[in-house]
Every structure is written in structure tokens, then in C-alpha cells.
Amino acid sequence: SDHYPINSSPIGLALVISNIEFDHLRSRNEGGYEDYNHFKKLLDELNFKIYDIEPTHSLTEAEVKETVKAFARDKDHRWYSCLLVCIMTHGVEEANAYATLLRCKDSRPNTKDGVSVRWIINQFTGNNCPGIHHKPKLFFIQACRSESSINAIKFWSAFMSALRCFSDTEIQRLVDEDEEHEDEGNVYMVFSTLPGRYSYRYDGYGSPFIRKTVEVIREMRDFEDLNGMMVEMIRRIRKEEGSIQIPEIVTRMSNRVCFPLDMEGAERKILEAILSRLETRRSLLVARISKT
């Protein structure tokens, strides 16, 4: 088969972290509550079991790390087909490491305070989370990957300049060391924006990224795999937002992820089709009677 077996019920555990209020950063995450509620409702519809955390919003760096570690150590993962992590917060990209740093409630500006996406991914390797080994691990990151007006061209220029400081042997050594700490695959990441770019979110509406992700999955889950749906999500955001925000997919998957059919929705569609045909027949019968 070319797809992962997603056949447990629930299909997996899901962790959702939404940092909205910050002690030292200037702006709160406007629209954060809307994003949080929309995404949690989608997870319910997909039959994920949502992992309980306390507090539910605006976690400190220590709280985020402890929550992620506890989630990874949960022995119930072995009973489920996949896992999902969604984090919504402020963020910044570290140009010399291609690692998004996610800000926490107690993060300070112009520092390396926060939790890196790389660290989060590494909590779910086979050694740290054996119950989910060889199963799909899905990560959705709604966060800026810049705290300044730096654009993608400047970001990549700095990144490539940093790479030129290393010889080919040194670069390979860094890659080898990195691979020792990461799982061999089965990881699927979707970022709300490209490295060095802002990710937009609007008060009372939420973010285009979460809105379109929820919209597309609801519409297409019965006939499209996850990657196909995320490509469609990007297409819709680009159509509405232009090049101002372009989400990014990073995947190490060897198979496709297909969510179970929405049986309730399918039954509703079948019932609507039957009622439509009955209504058509009734109209034809009324027309015949009126002619006689």
C-alpha cells in the first residue's frame, strides 16, 4: 500500500498549544482564540483525541517543554495510528541554523528565548516516543519566521553566506551529527510562512493559514491525501493573499496520509441525494396529474 494505515479510533493523539499573551513582547497574538477553536473543532471532526494541558493558552518556555515531553512520553501513542502537534505563537527564524524559534509567554525580544521546532521534532524520535515509531507525525506551525522587516532574499543571502564559511567536510559532519538525533522519517511539517517572512493573523478572524487548512481538509478529506490538501491550501492562500504569505511544506514521509471517510457527512450527502430524487419524482407526478 502507498498510504499509512489510519485505522484506529481515535486515529491519534493531538497536542494544540496557543500562545496569545506575552509578558515582554509588544504584541499579543490577535485572532489566537479563533484559530485555537477552529483547529480544535477540526480535530474533533477528524476523530483525534485532544491531549489535555494546563494552562490551555500562553505557556512559558518551561511549560511548553514540559508539555511536549509529557505528550511524547504518553504510552497511549502505541494504540493510535498517528500523532499531531499544532503550535500557534510568535516566531523568528535563526538564519544560521534554518530552525524556527517559537516564542513563549516569558520570551524576551532580540534574544534566543523560546523553543525551536527542531527540538520539538526530536522529542518524537523512536527513542523518545517508541509508541509512534514508523507512524506519521504531523506538525502544523502557525508563527512568524521573522521579527523584523527582513525579507526572504536577505534571509537566504545570510544563510548562504554562513554556509560558505564551512568546508564540504565540515558541512557533511554537521549533517551527520544532526541525523543522529532525528528520526529517519515519517515526519510531515507545515509552516504558515516561508523562512524570514511574517505570518499574518487578524483579530476576530484568525489566520489565513489555519482558516484555509480547516476549510480545505473539511472539503477534500474524503478524496484527497494530506499533501494534496496542503498544496490546495497554499494555492488558496496565494490567491487571496498574493506573495505576502506563502506557507511551506517540509516532509520526510514515505507514504501518503489519508484520513478516514467522514461517514456522517457521507451519510448526509446520500440522504440529500435520495431526497432530491424523491422531490424530482414528486414534481413529475404532480405535473402529470395536473395534465389529466
C-alpha positions in Angstrom: 0.0 0.0 0.0 1.1 3.6 -0.7 -0.5 5.1 2.4 -0.1 4.7 6.1 -2.8 2.7 7.9 -5.0 5.2 9.7 -7.5 2.7 11.2 -7.5 3.3 15.0 -10.3 5.1 16.8 -9.4 7.7 17.8 -6.9 8.0 14.9 -4.3 9.7 17.2 -3.4 12.0 20.0 -3.2 15.7 19.2 -1.5 18.4 21.1 -2.5 22.0 20.5 -0.6 24.9 22.1 -1.7 28.5 21.5 0.4 31.3 22.9 -1.6 34.5 22.8 -0.4 36.8 25.7 3.2 37.6 26.2 5.0 39.3 29.2 7.8 41.1 27.2 6.9 41.1 23.5 5.0 44.1 22.3 2.0 42.5 20.6 -0.4 39.8 21.6 -1.4 37.1 19.1 -4.6 38.7 17.7 -7.1 36.1 16.5 -5.4 33.4 18.5 -8.6 32.3 20.2 -10.4 32.0 16.8 -7.5 29.9 15.4 -7.5 27.7 18.5 -11.2 27.0 18.4 -11.4 26.4 14.7 -8.5 23.9 14.7 -9.7 22.0 17.8 -13.1 21.6 16.2 -11.5 20.2 13.0 -9.5 17.7 15.1 -12.8 16.5 16.8 -14.3 16.0 13.3 -11.2 14.0 12.2 -11.5 11.8 15.3 -8.3 12.9 17.0 -8.2 12.6 20.8 -7.1 16.1 22.1 -4.4 16.0 24.8 -5.4 17.9 27.9 -2.9 20.5 29.0 -2.9 23.2 31.7 -2.8 26.1 31.2 -4.5 25.8 27.8 -3.1 29.1 26.5 0.0 31.3 26.8 2.6 28.8 28.2 6.1 29.8 29.4 9.1 28.2 27.8 9.4 25.7 30.7 5.7 24.8 30.4 5.9 24.3 26.7 9.0 22.0 27.0 7.4 20.0 29.8 4.1 19.7 28.0 5.8 18.5 24.8 7.9 16.0 26.7 4.9 14.6 28.6 3.0 14.3 25.4 5.8 12.4 23.7 6.2 10.1 26.7 2.5 9.2 26.7 2.2 5.4 26.4 -1.2 5.7 24.7 0.5 6.6 21.4 1.1 2.9 20.8 -2.7 2.4 20.4 -3.1 5.0 17.7 -2.2 5.4 14.0 -0.6 8.8 14.1 0.1 11.9 16.2 -0.5 15.6 15.5 1.1 18.7 17.1 -0.1 22.2 16.3 1.6 25.3 17.8 0.3 28.9 17.3 2.5 31.7 18.5 5.1 34.4 17.6 8.3 33.1 16.0 11.6 34.0 14.4 14.0 32.2 12.1 17.6 31.6 13.1 19.4 32.2 9.8 22.5 30.2 10.6 20.6 27.0 11.6 17.4 27.0 9.5 15.5 26.5 12.7 12.3 28.3 13.6 12.3 29.6 17.2 8.8 29.6 18.7 8.2 32.3 21.3 6.7 31.6 24.7 4.8 33.7 27.3 8.1 34.7 29.0 10.2 35.2 25.9 12.1 38.5 25.6 12.7 40.3 22.3 16.0 40.2 20.5 17.1 37.0 22.3 17.1 33.3 21.6 14.4 32.8 24.2 11.8 30.2 23.1 11.5 26.6 21.8 12.9 25.6 18.5 10.9 23.4 16.1 14.0 21.2 15.7 13.9 20.5 19.4 10.2 19.7 19.3 10.6 17.3 16.4 13.4 15.5 18.2 11.1 14.7 21.1 9.3 12.3 18.8 12.1 10.1 17.6 11.9 6.3 18.0 14.0 6.5 21.2 11.9 9.3 22.8 8.5 8.2 21.6 8.6 4.5 20.7 4.8 4.2 20.6 4.7 6.3 17.4 7.8 4.9 15.7 7.2 4.2 11.9 3.9 6.1 12.2 3.1 9.5 10.7 3.9 12.5 12.8 2.1 15.7 11.7 3.2 19.2 12.7 1.4 22.5 12.0 3.2 25.7 12.9 1.3 29.0 12.8 4.0 31.5 13.6 6.1 34.3 12.0 9.6 33.3 11.0 10.9 36.8 11.3 10.8 39.6 14.0 11.9 42.3 11.6 11.3 43.5 8.1 13.9 41.1 6.7 12.6 39.5 3.5 13.3 36.1 2.1 16.1 37.3 -0.2 18.0 38.8 2.7 17.4 35.7 4.8 18.7 33.3 2.2 21.7 35.6 1.5 22.7 35.5 5.1 22.1 31.7 5.3 24.2 31.0 2.2 27.0 33.3 3.4 27.1 31.3 6.6 27.3 28.1 4.7 30.3 29.4 2.7 32.3 29.6 5.9 32.3 25.8 6.2 34.2 23.4 4.0 32.3 20.5 2.4 33.7 18.1 5.0 32.5 20.3 7.9 29.0 20.6 6.3 28.8 16.8 6.0 29.9 16.4 9.6 27.1 18.8 10.7 24.6 16.9 8.7 25.7 13.5 10.1 25.6 14.8 13.7 22.1 16.2 13.0 20.8 12.9 11.6 22.0 11.0 14.7 19.4 13.0 16.7 16.5 12.8 14.3 14.0 10.1 13.3 14.6 8.5 9.9 11.3 9.8 8.5 7.5 9.8 8.8 7.5 13.5 9.7 5.3 16.0 7.9 5.6 19.7 8.8 3.5 22.6 7.5 4.7 26.1 8.3 2.3 29.1 7.9 5.0 31.0 6.1 8.5 30.9 4.5 11.7 31.4 6.4 12.4 35.1 7.0 8.7 36.0 6.4 5.8 37.2 8.5 2.7 35.1 9.2 -0.5 37.1 9.3 -3.4 36.8 11.7 -6.3 39.1 12.2 -8.3 39.9 15.3 -11.8 38.4 15.2 -10.9 36.3 12.2 -7.7 34.3 12.9 -5.0 33.5 10.5 -5.4 32.7 6.7 -3.2 29.6 7.3 -5.5 28.0 9.9 -8.7 29.1 8.2 -7.7 27.6 4.9 -6.2 24.5 6.4 -9.5 23.8 8.2 -11.6 24.7 5.1 -9.6 22.5 2.7 -9.5 19.5 4.9 -13.2 19.6 5.5 -13.9 19.9 1.8 -11.4 17.3 0.5 -10.7 14.7 3.2 -12.9 12.1 1.6 -11.0 12.0 -1.8 -7.5 13.6 -1.3 -4.5 12.8 0.8 -3.0 15.3 3.3 -0.2 16.5 1.0 -2.7 17.2 -1.8 -4.9 19.1 0.6 -2.0 21.2 1.8 -1.0 22.1 -1.8 -4.5 23.2 -2.3 -4.4 25.2 0.9 -1.3 27.0 -0.3 -2.9 27.7 -3.7 -5.9 29.3 -2.0 -3.8 31.5 0.3 -1.7 32.7 -2.6 -4.9 33.5 -4.5 -6.2 35.6 -1.6 -3.0 37.0 0.0 -0.7 37.1 -3.0 3.0 36.6 -2.4 2.8 38.4 1.0 2.4 35.0 2.7 3.3 31.6 1.3 3.1 28.5 3.6 5.8 25.9 3.4 5.6 22.1 3.4 8.6 20.1 4.7 8.2 16.3 4.5 10.1 13.2 5.3 7.1 10.9 4.6 7.5 7.6 2.7 3.7 7.1 2.2 0.6 9.1 1.9 -1.7 10.2 4.8 -5.4 9.7 4.1 -7.9 10.5 6.8 -10.8 8.1 7.3 -14.0 8.9 5.4 -16.4 11.4 7.0 -19.2 8.8 7.4 -21.6 11.3 9.0 -21.0 13.7 6.1 -21.2 10.8 3.5 -24.5 9.6 5.0 -25.8 13.2 4.9 -24.9 13.5 1.2 -26.5 10.2 0.4 -29.7 11.2 2.2 -29.7 14.6 0.4 -29.3 12.8 -2.9 -32.2 10.5 -2.1 -34.4 13.3 -1.0 -33.5 15.3 -4.2 -34.5 12.3 -6.4 -37.8 11.9 -4.4 -38.5 15.6 -4.9 -37.9 15.3 -8.6 -40.3 12.3 -8.9 -42.9 14.1 -6.8 -42.7 17.1 -9.2 -43.0 14.9 -12.2 -46.0 13.2 -10.7 -47.7 16.5 -9.8 -47.1 17.7 -13.4 -48.7 14.5 -14.8 -51.7 14.8 -12.5 -52.2 18.4 -13.5 -52.3 17.5 -17.2 -55.1 14.9 -16.7 
